[in-house]
Amino acid sequence: MMTAQTYTYQSEFFFAILDSIEQEIAVIRKDGAIVFVNDAWVGFGNHNGMSKEDWLRSNYLDVCTTADKVGEPGVHEIYEGMISVIQGKSALFKHEYPCHSPTEKRWFMMTITALTG
């Protein structure tokens, strides 16, 4: 039987591993709610006006819907890919999309996979 102390240690260890990864990572529930973002995601968000708390109050499916309404490129494909993974129709979705700022051209490769187990 796992003790509370062991569980806390394992959780902290798991989050430390995710925070050590250079790529931005978000964990999203099936309803689209963002429940975790790693340090790389937080850093990018802070640099672009979004705090960790802002992200953790967000729903990624809603973010996609709003962005699609204003014509952001690639957002519809991201939304559909995310739904496909959430519903178990696809094991993996990858999509490259622009995320330019006023000062630089940026492209991102999004990979969506389902957590299993």
C-alpha positions as CSV (number, residue, x, y, z in Angstrom):
1,M,0.0,0.0,0.0
2,M,1.3,3.4,-1.0
3,T,1.7,5.9,1.9
4,A,0.8,9.6,1.5
5,Q,4.5,10.4,1.8
6,T,5.4,8.0,-1.0
7,Y,2.6,9.4,-3.2
8,T,3.7,13.0,-2.6
9,Y,7.3,12.0,-3.4
10,Q,6.3,10.2,-6.6
11,S,4.1,13.2,-7.7
12,E,6.8,15.7,-7.0
13,F,9.3,13.5,-8.9
14,F,6.9,13.2,-11.9
15,F,6.3,16.9,-12.1
16,A,10.1,17.6,-11.8
17,I,10.7,15.4,-14.8
18,L,8.0,17.2,-16.8
19,D,9.5,20.6,-15.8
20,S,12.9,19.5,-16.9
21,I,11.8,19.0,-20.5
22,E,12.5,21.9,-22.8
23,Q,9.3,21.5,-24.9
24,E,6.1,23.1,-23.7
25,I,3.8,20.5,-22.1
26,A,0.2,20.8,-21.1
27,V,-2.0,18.1,-19.5
28,I,-5.6,18.5,-20.6
29,R,-8.7,16.7,-19.3
30,K,-11.2,15.1,-21.6
31,D,-13.4,18.2,-21.2
32,G,-10.5,20.4,-22.4
33,A,-9.6,21.9,-19.0
34,I,-5.9,22.5,-18.6
35,V,-4.8,20.8,-15.4
36,F,-1.0,21.1,-15.6
37,V,1.6,23.1,-17.6
38,N,5.3,22.6,-17.3
39,D,8.0,25.2,-16.7
40,A,8.7,25.6,-20.4
41,W,5.0,26.3,-21.1
42,V,4.9,28.8,-18.1
43,G,8.0,30.6,-19.4
44,F,6.5,31.0,-22.9
45,G,3.2,32.1,-21.5
46,N,4.9,34.7,-19.2
47,H,6.9,36.0,-22.1
48,N,3.6,36.4,-24.0
49,G,1.3,37.8,-21.3
50,M,-0.2,34.6,-19.9
51,S,0.5,33.5,-16.4
52,K,0.4,29.9,-15.2
53,E,-2.8,30.7,-13.3
54,D,-4.4,32.1,-16.5
55,W,-3.6,28.8,-18.3
56,L,-4.9,26.7,-15.4
57,R,-8.2,28.5,-15.5
58,S,-8.4,27.9,-19.3
59,N,-10.1,25.3,-21.4
60,Y,-8.0,24.4,-24.5
61,L,-11.1,23.4,-26.5
62,D,-12.7,26.8,-25.7
63,V,-9.4,28.6,-26.6
64,C,-9.4,26.8,-30.0
65,T,-13.1,27.6,-30.6
66,T,-12.5,31.3,-29.9
67,A,-9.4,31.5,-32.0
68,D,-11.2,29.7,-34.9
69,K,-13.9,32.3,-34.8
70,V,-11.4,35.1,-35.4
71,G,-9.7,33.1,-38.2
72,E,-6.5,32.0,-36.6
73,P,-4.8,29.6,-39.0
74,G,-4.7,25.9,-38.2
75,V,-6.9,26.1,-35.1
76,H,-9.8,24.2,-36.6
77,E,-7.4,21.3,-37.4
78,I,-6.0,21.4,-33.9
79,Y,-9.5,21.3,-32.4
80,E,-10.6,18.4,-34.6
81,G,-7.3,16.5,-33.8
82,M,-7.7,17.0,-30.1
83,I,-11.3,15.7,-30.2
84,S,-10.2,12.7,-32.2
85,V,-7.6,11.8,-29.6
86,I,-10.0,12.5,-26.7
87,Q,-12.7,10.3,-28.2
88,G,-10.2,7.5,-28.8
89,K,-10.5,7.6,-32.6
90,S,-6.8,8.5,-33.0
91,A,-3.9,7.6,-30.8
92,L,-1.8,10.5,-32.0
93,F,-2.3,13.9,-33.6
94,K,0.5,16.1,-34.9
95,H,0.2,19.6,-36.4
96,E,2.6,22.3,-37.3
97,Y,1.2,25.8,-36.9
98,P,2.3,29.5,-36.9
99,C,2.4,31.5,-33.7
100,H,4.1,34.7,-34.8
101,S,4.6,37.7,-32.6
102,P,5.1,41.3,-33.7
103,T,8.9,40.8,-33.4
104,E,9.5,37.2,-34.7
105,K,8.2,34.5,-36.9
106,R,7.5,31.3,-34.9
107,W,6.3,27.9,-35.8
108,F,5.3,25.1,-33.4
109,M,4.8,21.4,-33.8
110,M,1.9,20.2,-31.6
111,T,1.7,16.6,-30.6
112,I,-1.4,15.3,-28.8
113,T,-1.5,11.9,-27.2
114,A,-3.9,10.3,-24.7
115,L,-2.7,9.3,-21.3
116,T,-3.3,5.6,-20.7
117,G,-3.5,3.6,-17.6
